[in-house]
Amino acid sequence: MVTRQLPNPSELRELMRFKKPDFNGRRRRLDSALTIADLRRIARRRTPKAAFDYTDGAAEGELSLNRARLAFEDIEFHPSILRPAVEVDTSTTILGEPSAMPFGIAPTGFTRLMQTEGEVAGASAAGAAGIPFTLSTLGTTSIEDVRAANPAGRNWFQLYVMRDRDISYGLAKRAAAAGFDTLMFTVDTPVAGARLRDKRNGFSIPPRLTVGTVVDAIPRPWWWFDFLTTPKLEFASLSSTGGTVGELLDAAMDPTISYDDLEVVRGLWPGRIVVKGVQNIEDAARLVDLGVDGIVLSNHGGRQLDRAPIPFHLLPHVVREVGRDATVMIDTGIMNGADIVASVALGAKFTLVGRAYLYGLMAGGREGVDRTIAILRGEIERTMRLLGVSALEELEPRHVTQLTRLVPVSPEVAGVTAD
């Protein structure tokens, strides 16, 4: 039998402790976000469809992006027991200088379109967190203004090769003069990928007011207020602005980009140079032979060639081939700190996050970017503790198994026989 009694008033008082209401809407919604997926849901509610889909979408059927995310979901960790990791050290040295965590902010174009604080929010948040920030050639904040927003932190510059080479060379020289320490030479965009969400939405830079955009604006007046009451949305480094994303890229980029361009850029850049967009072992080995400081395994967030290689699957093979001779980094599909831990365990020296940063930006400006970084930091630290690892240097391939849903078919299995 259960013995019952009248409730004790003092015990009831202890239970009836109500949370103090927070009347700051931005802080309240950001505090409710526990994962990057939560930030994405908030961002989707607060951002016009065309701008959100530009960030969220990828090329054609979006298979490259979805496969990259599945690759991170399909991992199995192998923790060690009875190995206390009460304090964990997430710091690392990347390209000769420190970073408080093994990730930085990837280059993203048109960033003020997502939220008016744009690259200033990203650069200042990165500086406060002690991680690198990368400014895109297609950024909406100038090289000099990013440096002003992050004066003591690490700033990297991502460079496209333009049809007018002097534009590219001039941007590289400006970034060097502003104290940017690393140039990220991007090689996977000779032409624009087919980003079908943008075409269906009639997305352009700057946004055009249509019946559809006006209707979409009704539940999001704050975004349009910011857009209409802040400086004109335009590229900070390019003079051409009008048109769809594909038209802008095809007009600006040069499909004849080659190793000769890499040699020229290396000659004029005084700092470290990293090649972004590497997608096979052979290219990685050739770049290392040419003396680049690092490579980024990337399929451009799935936004260029659909069905491209999955960077996370490619990672251990490239590390075995060139990991002793160059810094190997990775991006595409990272949505959790555990994805970053797994990448480091398999040999990546560093990772880059793009969409995760933009979801935070759209959800809450600078504070939203801070929240993105805090979420990823917490996930990294928790994953390391649960693995029994106190420092990044202790992570090894034995900690991770890559499970595969997509298994390459050999010629024999496909029913093809050699002559």
C-alpha positions in Angstrom: 0.0 0.0 0.0 1.2 3.6 -0.8 1.2 5.9 2.2 -0.4 9.2 1.3 -0.2 12.6 3.1 -1.3 16.2 2.5 1.2 18.1 0.4 3.8 20.0 2.5 3.5 23.8 1.6 7.3 24.3 1.9 7.9 21.4 -0.6 5.4 22.9 -3.0 7.2 26.2 -2.9 10.4 24.5 -3.9 8.6 22.9 -6.9 6.8 26.1 -8.0 9.9 28.0 -9.2 8.8 29.5 -12.5 11.3 30.6 -15.1 11.8 34.3 -15.2 10.3 35.6 -18.5 12.7 36.9 -21.1 11.2 39.7 -23.1 14.2 39.8 -25.5 12.8 37.9 -28.5 16.1 37.3 -30.2 17.8 36.0 -27.1 14.7 33.8 -26.3 14.6 32.1 -29.7 18.4 31.6 -29.9 18.4 30.1 -26.4 15.8 27.6 -27.6 18.1 26.4 -30.4 20.0 23.3 -29.2 21.3 22.2 -32.6 22.2 23.6 -36.0 18.9 22.0 -37.2 17.0 24.2 -34.7 18.8 27.3 -36.0 17.8 26.2 -39.5 14.1 26.0 -38.6 14.3 29.5 -37.0 16.1 30.9 -40.1 13.5 29.4 -42.4 10.7 31.2 -40.5 12.5 34.5 -40.5 14.0 34.7 -44.0 12.2 35.2 -47.3 12.0 32.0 -49.3 14.3 33.1 -52.1 17.1 34.1 -49.7 16.7 31.0 -47.5 16.6 28.6 -50.5 19.8 30.2 -51.9 21.5 29.3 -48.7 19.8 26.0 -48.1 19.8 24.7 -51.6 22.4 23.0 -53.9 22.7 22.0 -57.5 20.2 20.1 -59.6 18.8 17.2 -57.6 20.9 18.2 -54.5 22.3 14.7 -54.4 25.9 15.8 -53.6 24.7 17.8 -50.6 22.4 15.1 -49.3 25.1 12.4 -49.7 27.7 14.5 -47.9 25.3 14.8 -44.9 24.5 11.1 -45.0 28.2 10.3 -44.9 28.5 12.1 -41.6 25.3 10.4 -40.3 26.8 7.0 -41.3 29.6 7.0 -38.8 30.2 4.8 -35.8 32.3 6.1 -32.9 34.5 3.8 -30.8 34.9 5.2 -27.3 37.5 4.2 -24.8 36.2 3.5 -21.3 37.7 4.4 -18.0 39.8 7.2 -19.6 38.6 10.4 -17.9 38.5 13.5 -20.1 37.3 16.0 -17.5 38.9 18.9 -19.3 39.2 18.8 -23.1 41.5 21.0 -25.3 39.8 21.9 -28.6 42.7 24.2 -29.7 44.8 23.5 -32.7 47.5 25.0 -34.9 46.4 25.5 -38.5 48.7 26.8 -41.2 51.2 27.9 -38.6 48.9 29.9 -36.4 46.5 29.0 -33.6 42.7 28.4 -33.7 40.7 27.8 -30.5 38.7 25.1 -32.3 39.2 22.8 -35.3 36.8 24.7 -37.5 36.6 28.1 -39.1 33.9 30.0 -41.1 33.8 29.1 -44.8 33.5 31.7 -47.5 29.9 32.5 -48.5 28.7 34.9 -51.1 25.9 37.5 -50.9 26.0 37.2 -47.1 24.2 40.4 -46.3 21.3 39.0 -48.3 20.6 36.4 -45.6 20.7 39.0 -42.8 21.9 42.6 -43.0 24.8 42.2 -40.5 26.4 39.8 -43.0 30.1 39.3 -43.0 30.7 41.8 -40.2 28.7 39.5 -37.9 30.6 36.4 -39.0 34.1 38.0 -38.8 33.5 39.6 -35.4 32.0 36.4 -34.0 34.9 34.4 -35.3 37.4 36.8 -33.8 35.7 36.6 -30.4 35.8 32.8 -30.6 39.4 32.6 -31.7 38.7 30.9 -35.0 39.5 32.0 -38.6 36.9 33.8 -40.8 37.0 33.5 -44.6 35.8 36.3 -46.8 34.4 35.4 -50.3 35.3 37.2 -53.5 31.5 37.4 -53.8 31.1 38.9 -50.3 29.0 41.9 -49.6 31.4 43.5 -47.2 34.8 44.9 -48.2 38.1 43.4 -47.4 39.0 46.4 -45.3 35.7 46.4 -43.4 36.1 42.7 -42.5 39.5 43.5 -41.2 38.1 46.3 -39.1 35.4 43.9 -37.7 38.1 41.4 -36.8 41.2 43.4 -36.3 43.1 41.0 -34.0 41.7 37.7 -35.4 42.7 35.6 -38.4 41.1 36.6 -41.7 41.4 34.4 -44.8 40.4 35.5 -48.3 38.8 33.2 -50.9 39.7 34.0 -54.5 38.0 33.2 -57.7 39.7 33.6 -61.1 37.8 36.2 -63.1 37.7 36.6 -66.8 39.4 40.0 -66.1 42.5 38.6 -64.3 43.4 42.1 -63.1 40.3 42.1 -60.8 41.4 38.8 -59.2 45.0 40.0 -58.8 43.9 43.3 -57.4 41.7 41.6 -54.8 44.6 39.3 -53.7 46.9 42.3 -53.3 44.2 44.2 -51.2 43.7 41.2 -49.0 47.5 40.9 -48.4 47.8 44.6 -47.7 44.9 44.3 -45.1 46.8 41.6 -43.2 44.8 38.5 -44.4 47.2 35.6 -43.7 45.8 32.9 -46.0 44.5 32.9 -49.6 41.9 30.2 -50.4 42.3 29.7 -54.2 39.0 28.1 -55.4 39.1 25.9 -58.4 35.7 24.1 -58.7 33.7 27.0 -60.2 34.7 27.4 -63.9 31.0 27.8 -64.6 28.0 28.1 -62.4 26.2 24.9 -61.2 22.4 24.6 -62.0 20.9 25.8 -58.7 17.3 25.0 -59.5 15.7 26.4 -56.4 17.1 29.8 -57.4 15.7 29.5 -60.9 12.3 28.5 -59.6 12.2 31.4 -57.1 13.4 33.9 -59.7 16.2 34.7 -57.4 18.5 37.6 -58.3 21.0 40.0 -56.8 19.6 42.4 -55.7 16.2 40.8 -55.0 13.4 42.0 -57.3 10.1 43.0 -55.9 7.3 40.9 -57.5 3.9 39.8 -56.5 5.5 36.6 -55.0 8.1 38.5 -53.0 5.6 40.9 -51.7 3.3 38.1 -50.5 6.3 36.3 -49.0 7.3 39.5 -47.2 4.1 39.9 -45.3 5.0 37.5 -42.4 8.7 38.7 -42.4 8.5 42.5 -42.2 11.7 42.7 -40.1 13.8 41.3 -43.0 12.4 43.7 -45.5 12.8 46.6 -43.0 16.5 45.8 -42.7 16.9 45.3 -46.4 15.2 48.6 -47.3 16.8 50.8 -44.5 20.5 49.6 -44.8 23.1 50.3 -47.5 22.4 48.9 -50.9 23.0 45.1 -51.2 25.8 44.7 -53.7 29.2 43.0 -54.1 31.9 44.7 -52.2 34.6 43.6 -54.6 32.8 43.6 -58.0 31.1 46.3 -60.0 28.5 44.0 -61.6 25.5 43.2 -59.5 22.3 42.7 -61.4 21.1 39.3 -62.6 20.6 35.7 -61.4 23.3 34.0 -59.5 24.1 31.8 -62.5 24.3 34.7 -64.8 26.6 36.6 -62.5 28.9 33.6 -62.0 29.1 32.8 -65.7 29.8 36.4 -66.5 32.5 36.7 -64.0 34.2 33.3 -63.8 36.6 32.0 -66.4 36.2 28.4 -67.6 39.8 28.5 -68.9 41.2 28.5 -65.3 44.3 26.3 -65.2 47.5 25.5 -63.2 49.1 28.5 -64.9 46.7 30.7 -62.9 47.7 29.0 -59.7 51.4 29.8 -60.5 50.6 33.5 -61.1 48.6 33.8 -57.9 51.3 32.1 -55.9 53.8 34.6 -57.2 51.9 37.6 -56.0 50.5 36.3 -52.7 53.0 36.7 -49.8 51.2 34.4 -47.3 50.0 30.9 -47.2 48.0 29.5 -50.1 45.3 26.8 -49.9 43.5 25.3 -52.9 39.8 24.7 -52.3 37.7 22.3 -54.4 39.9 19.3 -54.6 37.9 16.1 -55.4 40.4 13.3 -56.2 43.7 11.9 -55.0 45.6 12.7 -58.2 44.9 16.4 -58.0 45.8 16.5 -54.3 49.1 14.9 -55.0 49.9 17.2 -57.9 49.1 20.3 -55.8 51.3 19.1 -53.0 54.1 18.5 -55.5 53.7 22.1 -56.6 54.2 23.3 -53.1 50.8 24.6 -51.9 50.4 24.9 -48.2 47.1 23.1 -48.0 44.1 21.7 -49.8 40.4 21.7 -49.0 38.4 18.6 -50.0 35.2 20.2 -51.1 32.4 19.8 -53.7 31.4 23.4 -53.0 28.6 22.5 -50.6 27.0 20.4 -53.4 26.4 23.6 -55.3 28.4 22.9 -58.5 28.6 19.4 -59.9 25.8 17.2 -58.6 26.8 13.6 -57.9 30.3 14.9 -57.1 32.6 12.9 -54.8 31.8 13.0 -51.0 34.6 14.8 -49.3 34.3 12.9 -46.0 34.6 9.6 -47.9 37.6 10.9 -49.8 39.3 12.2 -46.7 41.2 9.2 -45.4 42.5 8.3 -48.9 43.9 11.7 -49.5 45.4 11.9 -46.0 47.2 8.6 -46.6 48.6 10.0 -49.9 49.6 13.6 -49.0 48.8 14.1 -45.3 52.4 14.2 -44.2 53.3 16.9 -46.8 50.4 19.3 -46.7 47.5 20.5 -44.6 44.3 18.6 -45.5 41.0 20.4 -44.7 37.4 19.5 -45.4 34.0 21.1 -45.9 30.5 20.2 -47.2 27.8 18.7 -45.1 29.0 19.6 -41.6 26.1 20.2 -39.3 27.3 18.9 -35.9 30.4 19.1 -33.8 30.6 15.3 -34.0 31.1 15.7 -37.8 34.1 17.8 -37.0 35.5 15.3 -34.4 35.1 12.5 -36.9 36.9 14.5 -39.6 39.8 15.2 -37.3 40.0 11.5 -36.3 40.3 10.5 -40.0 43.2 13.0 -40.6 41.7 16.4 -41.4 43.7 19.2 -39.8 40.8 21.6 -40.0 37.2 21.9 -41.1 35.1 24.8 -42.5 31.4 25.4 -41.9 29.2 27.5 -44.3 25.5 26.8 -44.0 25.7 26.2 -40.3 27.1 29.7 -39.9 24.5 31.2 -42.2 21.6 29.5 -40.4 22.7 31.2 -37.2 23.1 34.5 -39.0 19.6 34.3 -40.4 18.2 33.3 -37.0 19.7 36.2 -35.1 22.5 38.2 -36.7 25.8 38.4 -34.7 24.2 36.7 -31.7 23.0 33.9 -34.0 26.6 33.3 -35.3 27.7 33.2 -31.7 25.1 30.6 -31.0 26.2 28.5 -34.0 29.8 28.5 -32.6 28.6 27.7 -29.1 26.5 24.8 -30.3 29.4 23.3 -32.3 31.9 23.9 -29.5 29.6 22.1 -27.0 29.1 19.1 -29.4 32.9 18.9 -30.0 33.7 18.9 -26.3 30.9 16.4 -25.4 31.9 14.0 -28.2 35.6 14.1 -27.1 34.7 13.5 -23.5 32.5 10.5 -24.4 35.3 9.1 -26.6 37.7 9.4 -23.7 39.8 12.0 -25.5 41.3 15.1 -23.9 43.0 16.7 -26.9 42.5 16.7 -30.6 45.9 15.1 -31.1 44.6 12.0 -29.4 41.9 11.4 -32.0 42.8 8.6 -34.4 41.2 6.6 -37.2 40.5 3.8 -34.7 37.9 6.1 -33.1 35.7 6.2 -36.2 34.2 3.7 -38.7 32.7 5.0 -41.9 29.5 3.0 -42.6 28.5 3.1 -46.3 25.1 3.1 -47.9 26.6 4.0 -51.3 29.1 1.2 -52.2 31.0 1.5 -55.5 30.0 -1.2 -57.9 33.0 -3.1 -59.3 33.0 -4.0 -63.1 32.4 -7.7 -62.2 29.4 -6.9 -60.1 28.0 -4.7 -62.8 28.2 -7.5 -65.2 31.0 -5.9 -67.2 34.1 -8.0 -68.1 37.4 -6.8 -69.3 38.5 -7.6 -72.9 
